[in-house]
């Protein structure tokens, strides 16, 4: 029962709904104090995970900021979670760190990257992120030899902001053609063709953006072809943080709820750089017994109980 309560809490279920579902399932209404005491048990383990050494080289590093809601002094405000996910030389993906920041500025990213380097982050050869200026500047400062890959999806969205709705599909196909080429030279030639075509379509701002920012989305061509699809976007972060969003009362809740899968290490690529194998990171004890699927199942169960007769979304 304790594990189920923690799972629901980490899935973003409110304390009031936890009370309702426990009463419906077990005939006992769990008090808010009981839920709070149970959650305190895991905070120490979460802090231990956040400071554990990072072993082995991490060729691929994904960085992104996620904006969530936080309750502060009775008001709901936006707060950024700075997230880092890596893939080691054996192709195993793991969440390296999650910190709360007021905003995605250079100071916040510099402090976060300094923390990661202090824990042993090394061997970074490709950084995948959006075009946040503070992030780019900090990454160049802490990892000067690493290449930077601008997230392809974020780039598309930036271009679409300068395209009329009636031409979005056509422009989308043009952009996708750039990243469907067999090598860097072909992609560069296709970029030039797309820029010229956008000018002919009288989409000057979109053409200028593709010309100036497009090359930044082609860094992945310098790495093994079998990795291209996974190292050209920040989807590795987006997919991990797709839980139902809500407002949270404090920083520890933010990190705990969004770091529910932080202890897992899943293989997402074939060995990143042959000959530079590293032992797969062992799952952290933070939430090793709490599976994301079961947590989401609890959340769906609560929504069904709150709205009888309605299927969960």
C-alpha positions, 0 to 999 in steps of 0.5 A: 500500500505504501508503494502505491501511495508513493507511485500516485504522488509521483505521478502527479496525483493530488493529495486529496485525490489520493485520499479519495482513491484509497477510500474507494479501494481499501475503505480507509481514508489516508490522511495528508500527513500520512502521505507526506511522511511516506514521501519524506522517506524517498527525499534522502535517496533522491538527494543521494542520486543527484550527487552520485558519481557519473562513471565512464564517458558520455559521448552524447549529452541532451540538455533541455529546460522544461517549464512547470507550475509551482505553488509559491506563497499561495500563487502559481508561478512558472519554474524551469527544470533543467534536465540532462540526459546522456548516452554512454559509449555502450549505448545506455541512456540515463538521466544525469541530473534535474535541478530547479531554476528560475529561468533558463539563463546562462547563470542557471545552466553554468551552475548545472553543468559545473555540478555535472562536471564535478560529479565526473561528467566527461567524454562529451562529443555531441551536445543536443539542445535547443537554441537557448543562448544561455545554454549554448554559451554555457555548453561551449564554456564547459565542453569546448571540444564538443559539437553542438546539435541544434534540435531539429524539431525546435528548428522546424517550429522556429521556421514555421513561425514565419510561414503562413498556415496554408504553406506549412505542409509544403515547407515542412516537407522541404525541411524534412528533405534536408535531414533525409539526405545520405551525407553532410554534403548532400544535406548542405546542397539541399539546404541551399536549394530550400533557401532559394525556393523559400525566397521564390515563395516570398518567405524571406524571414523563413529563408534567412533562418534556414540559411543561418540556423540550418547548418547547426542542425547538421552536426549529427552527420559526423557520427555513426549513421545508425545513431542519426535519428536519435541524436538530432532532437531532444526527444530523449528528454521530451519522452521522459517528461510526458507525465501529466503536469500540475502545480507543486508546492516545493522544489523537492516535489518538483524534482521528485515527481519529474525524476521518477524514472531517473534511476533507470538505464535503458539501452537506446543505441548500439555502442555509441563509439566502438572500442570505448565501451563503458559499464552500463550504469546500475539503476539507482535505488532512488525509485527502483521499485516504482515503475513509470507505467504503474504510476501512470496507471494509478493516475488513470485509475484516480481520474476514472474514480473522479469522473464515473462513466468517463474513460480516462484520456 
